């Protein structure tokens, strides 16, 4: 029996990857038994490597949990890394809501891990933050649809075409998990600039039917900044007062990297375009990313709890940018 287990190390690795992806409130063996339509005893035997899974079972497991079979079967090669990319097709909104659900589930697995932590650099405002404001989150989706899918309608029309309640529920789950997850964040003075510029660009292009729609986005952006200021002032975020570390860097961080640390493993998201991202599971890449992030943190200023003067100046600059945006919108509309 021991030899069988040793010979099935790839299978054991597959089940470990699956277990890491599961929500903590799910019973692992029950999930496998239900998926493969087998008994719990048979599921245990497969999980422990005693009973080899067949090819069709392997395909079923990999498809269900979005794991590359190559990543299990092929030996490590320095020239290749394991990653995943799910293109978003907005002709079916379910595609986007599933994307949000997947991100929320990834964060949930981190917050449920004993060593769980979210570490990231923010070239622009992360989805975890702006999703707390439904119109702001949908505006990002609108802008993406406008640039990628050549959407011709206004932002206000775009809002009427969506299932707002369904989207709000997805955003709420994402925000809840983020606020319950310990995080270390590295922002720059330019992090909010892209969103500020995006709002003004679409205002100039006549993509708002009403000036109040543009001003609502500014109001929500200001509320977002004030919320983060409150978190950094207390060193805690959300109603559950979860540990929160906020750094400001003067270095060009270039890319948005999000590192998920959980159960001794690392996953990494590399942001693409304005919404989507690569999911990278290769531990060599993730470890290098963590090293880079730690270097970025060392070269940044921690403004959580301490550095009151630096903290005030940083957030005051962000508020000034939003105030200037409001003034430009009002002046342009006269």
HELIX and SHEET records of a PDB file:
HELIX    1   1 UNK A    2  UNK A    7  1                                   6    
HELIX    2   2 UNK A    9  UNK A   21  1                                  13    
HELIX    3   3 UNK A   28  UNK A   36  1                                   9    
HELIX    4   4 UNK A   40  UNK A   47  1                                   8    
HELIX    5   5 UNK A   55  UNK A   65  1                                  11    
HELIX    6   6 UNK A   69  UNK A   73  1                                   5    
HELIX    7   7 UNK A   93  UNK A  111  1                                  19    
HELIX    8   8 UNK A  127  UNK A  130  1                                   4    
HELIX    9   9 UNK A  134  UNK A  148  1                                  15    
HELIX   10  10 UNK A  155  UNK A  160  1                                   6    
HELIX   11  11 UNK A  164  UNK A  179  1                                  16    
HELIX   12  12 UNK A  193  UNK A  204  1                                  12    
HELIX   13  13 UNK A  211  UNK A  234  1                                  24    
HELIX   14  14 UNK A  283  UNK A  298  1                                  16    
HELIX   15  15 UNK A  308  UNK A  333  1                                  26    
SHEET    1   A 8 UNK A  83  UNK A  85  0                                        
SHEET    2   A 8 UNK A 277  UNK A 280 -1                                        
SHEET    3   A 8 UNK A 265  UNK A 271 -1                                        
SHEET    4   A 8 UNK A 257  UNK A 262 -1                                        
SHEET    5   A 8 UNK A 117  UNK A 122 -1                                        
SHEET    6   A 8 UNK A 183  UNK A 188  1                                        
SHEET    7   A 8 UNK A 242  UNK A 249  1                                        
SHEET    8   A 8 UNK A 236  UNK A 237 -1                                        
SHEET    1   B 8 UNK A  83  UNK A  85  0                                        
SHEET    2   B 8 UNK A 277  UNK A 280 -1                                        
SHEET    3   B 8 UNK A 265  UNK A 271 -1                                        
SHEET    4   B 8 UNK A 257  UNK A 262 -1                                        
SHEET    5   B 8 UNK A 117  UNK A 122 -1                                        
SHEET    6   B 8 UNK A 183  UNK A 188  1                                        
SHEET    7   B 8 UNK A 242  UNK A 249  1                                        
SHEET    8   B 8 UNK A 301  UNK A 302 -1                                        
END                                                                             
